[in-house]
Amino acid sequence: MPSRIAGTGGYLPARLVTNAELALRIDTSDEWIATRTGIRARHVAADGEQTSDLALAAALPALAAAGLEGRDVDLIVVATTTPDMIFPSTACILQDKLGASGGPAFDVQAVCSGFIYALALADRMVASGAAKNALVVGAEIYSRILDWSDRGTCVLFGDGAGAVVLLPGATPGIISSHLHADGSHRRILEVPARIANGAVTGKPFVTMDGHAVFKFAVKVLAEVAQEALAANGVTAAAIDWLIPHQANIRIMDATARKLGLPLSKVVVTLDRHGNTSAASIPLALDVAVRDGRIRPGQHVMLAGVGGGFTWGSVFLQW
């Protein structure tokens, strides 16, 4: 029996940081950032907020939409690059905050592709009967791993969380998923720090070769979406909505053009969210579901790419 998304949720921290505010701190401008990335603002977590707090705030409306309570959750998968701590997993912390217990809970680390990876894993567990239901969350606090003096990276990212609830369904929900990785590209986007003997060694901030990342992302996002179409014997005309990872409007536009889709079929939240890594796709999905753009029977293509390098797609029917 296929699994289906029965509820979505999203959460953005209260503090909004605009490009204009960043221009007061570093050598940049709203025009410079918006022209090159499509980003106008991003949200930043408060000092006391943890990734599990963001995950909980996104999970609760998703569970409510699915008609479930926290104690009903069987499987929890959290996609994050910025966990609360080294261990236990953010998923286990979230499980405790929800009042659930007994079912499996674990984190997935595939950076900006994390939600795609987590959704694919949870889908297989629900579809096979290994889990009665699943809560899948992408949650990130990137503001704490950014060098706020580096205009090449600090303007790009934001904090937030998005969540979906999977239930078994009699009609097609998640149709197929396609996951890939190539570690030979790991150096072009990384946080090369380690914790050893009570100290941090290496640079604990995001470092990126922007040109290389752009080129790689444009290539694989279109390819993995086309892979999903080919696997299901349909063309891009079957896609009602494309929800790609929200990293750069130029990457998103190039992906749509490679698929032959107008930008009007692409869900874009990048301008007000920034790049929220593993949270970007579920956040955008939640926005499009709640504003009524995504309707029953429509086909949605989710596609992500992130450090590792990892990439993947999920093709589903709403």
N, C-alpha and C positions, 0 to 999 in steps of 0.2 A: 504494500500500500504506500503510495507516495506521501511525502510530507508537504505541508503547506504552511505559509506564513499566516498566522491567525491574528497577529497583533503587532504593532510597531510602537516605538517610543523614542524620544530624543530628549537630550538635556544639554543646555549651554550655560556655562557659568555667568553670573550676573555682570561681571565687569566686561565692558566692551572697549577695545583699544582700536581706535581708528588710525588710518594712515597719517592723518594730520598730527595725531599725538606722537607717533613714532618720529615724524619729521622734526619734532622738538628735541629729540634725543640723539638722532644719528643723521648723517648726511644723506637724506632721501626726501621724497615728496610724494604726495598722493598721486600725482600724475605719473611719476616714475614707477611706482609700485603697480598701480592699476593698469597702466599700458603694457607692462611686461608680464603681469601675472593674472590680472582680472580681480585681484583682491582689494577690497576697500576697508574691511574691518575684520577683527577676529576677537574671540572671547578668551579671557585668561582666568584661570581658577584662583580663588581666594587662598590665602596662606594656609588656612585650616582645612581646605578641601583635599581629599585624596582621590585617586582614580576609582576606588571602590565606591566612593560617595557619588561620583558622576555616574558610574554604572548603575547604581541603585536608583538614582533619579530618572534614568532612562528606562530601566526595567519595569518600574511600577506602572506607568501608563501602557506599556506593551502588554503586561499581564492583564491589566484591566480590560484592554481591547479584546483580549482573547478569552475573557471570562474566567481567569484564574487568579488565585492568590499566591503569595510567596511560598507558603507551605506546600502548595501543589506542585512546585517545580521539581522535575525529576533530574534532568541533565542541565548543567550550566557550563557554557564555554565562553570564556572572555578572551577577546583578541586585544592585546595591548603590548606596547613597547615600553610603557612607563608604569610598571606595577607599583603597588603600594610599598613593597619591600622585596627583598631577594626571595624569601619564602616565609609563610605559605603563599600560595597563589592568590591572585586577586579574585579568582573565581570562588575559592574557598571562603575568603573574607566576605564576598558578596552573598554566598549561600547562607552564612551566619546572619548577615544583616536582613535577609529575606525571611528568616525563620524556617528555612528548609533544611533537610538533613537526610543522609543515607544514600542519595543518588550521586553519581560521579560529577566532579567539578574540577576543571583544569583550565589553564591558560594556553593560548596559542600565540607564538611570536613569529609573525611573518611581516612585521612592520605595516606598511600601508595596504598590503594585500591580506592582512590578518583577518578581517571580517569575512572575506571570500573563503579563506581556508577554514575558518571556524564554522561558517554556514554549511560548507560542503561536508565537513565531518559530522556535524549534528544532524544534517539531513539523512546521511547514511544510517546513523544510529536509530533515528525515529522511524525511517522507512523500513528498516530490518526488524523492528520490534524490540531492539535492545534498550530503547528508552521510550517511555510513554509520551513524553513531551520534552521540549528543549527550550531553554532561554539562551539566546546567542547575543552577546554584547560586544561592541567595539568601543573602547574607552581610552582616552589619552589625556595626559597633561604634558604637552610638549614644551610649554613655557619654562619648565624647569631643566630642560636639557638644551637650551638655546643660549648662544653668546649674543646678548642684546646689543653688543657693539658691532656685530657683523651684519651689515645690511643685506648681504647675499642670502642669509638664512633666516634671520629673526623676523623678517617681514612676511614670511611665507606661512608660518604655522599658527595654529590655534588649539584651544582645549575644548573638549566636548565628549559626548557619549551618545551612541545610538543602539537600539536593541530591537530584536524581533523574537517572537514566540512561535515555535514550530509545533504543529499538531499533525497526527496522521489524518489523511483525507481520502475520500473515495474518488475525487477528481484530481487531475494533474495540478500540482502546485509547483514544486521545484522539479523541472524537467531534466536538467543535466548540469553537471559542474565539471570544470576543467582546470587543473592546477599544475603549475610549473615552477621551477627554480633553476638558477644558474649561478653558483657561488663564485665563479670566476670574475663576476662583476661586483663583488662585494665592496671593493674599495671606493667606488664612485659615490656612495652614500652610506655613511656610517657614523656611529658614536664610538670612537676607538678607545674607550676607557675600561679599566678593570679594577675590581676591588680585591686587594690582597693584604693580609696581615694588618687589617684595620685601616688601610689607607687607599685612596683612589690614585691609580697610576694611569697615565695617558690622558688625552683630551676628553673631558666629559660633556662635550657639546656636539651638536649635529655638524658634520662636515660634508660638503657636497661638491661634486664636479657638475655644475648646473647644465652645461652643454651636453655632457655625456648622458646624464639622467634624462634630459629632454629627448634626445635622439632614441635612446633605448625604450622609453615609455611609449612614444608615438608608435614605434614598430610593434611592440608586443601587445599593447592594448587592442589594436585592430585585429592582430592575428588571433588572439585568444577569443575574441568575440566571433570572428569568422569560423573558428574551430567549433564553437558551440552551434552555430547555424548549420554547418556541414554535418555535424553529428546528428542533427535532428531533421535533416533533409528540407530545410527552409532557407529562404533568402532574407536579406536585411529588411525587406518589405514587411516581414512578420513582426519586426520590432516596433512596438508602440512607444516604448520609452527606453532610452539608454541612460543608465546611471553609472558613470565612470568614477573612479577615484578623483576627488576634487583637489588636484594639485596645481594646475595651471590652465587657464582658459585656452591657451594656444594648443596645449596637448589635447584637451577635450575637443576642441574644434577640429584639429587634425584627425583625431580618431573618428569623429562623426563623418568627416569628408571621405575618409578611406572606406567607410561602410556605406557611403552613399546616402547618409541621413542628414536632414536639415538640423541646424542647431536648435530649432524649435522643439525637436523630439528629445533633446538632452536635458535632464534635470540638473540645474546649476544652482548650487548654494555657496559656491566658492567665494563669491563677492562679499558675503557677510559672515562666513564661517572661517575662511582661510583653509589651509590644509590641516585637517584634524586626524590625519593618518588613518588608523584602523576604524575610527569613528565616522569618517567622511561619507562612506556609502550608506550605512544605516541611518545617519542623520538626514541625508538627502532623500532616502526612501521614505522616511517618516514624514518629511515635509510634503512630498508629492502625494502621499496617501491621504494625509489630513486636509490638504487643500482641494482634494477631489480630482486631481489630474489622473491618478491611477485608478482605474475602474475595473470591476469584475470582468473577467474574460480577456483582459488585455495581456500582452506579452511584454515582459520587462527583461532587459539584459543588464546584469551587473558585471562590471569589469574593473579589476584593480591591479596595481603594480606598485612594488615597494622594494626597499632595501633588501639585499640578500644575494642577488636580486630574485624577487619572487613575483609571480603574476598569476592571474586566474580569472575565470568567469563563471557566472551562474546564470542560467537561462530559466525563467520561471513564468508561469501563468497565474495571474492574480485571481 
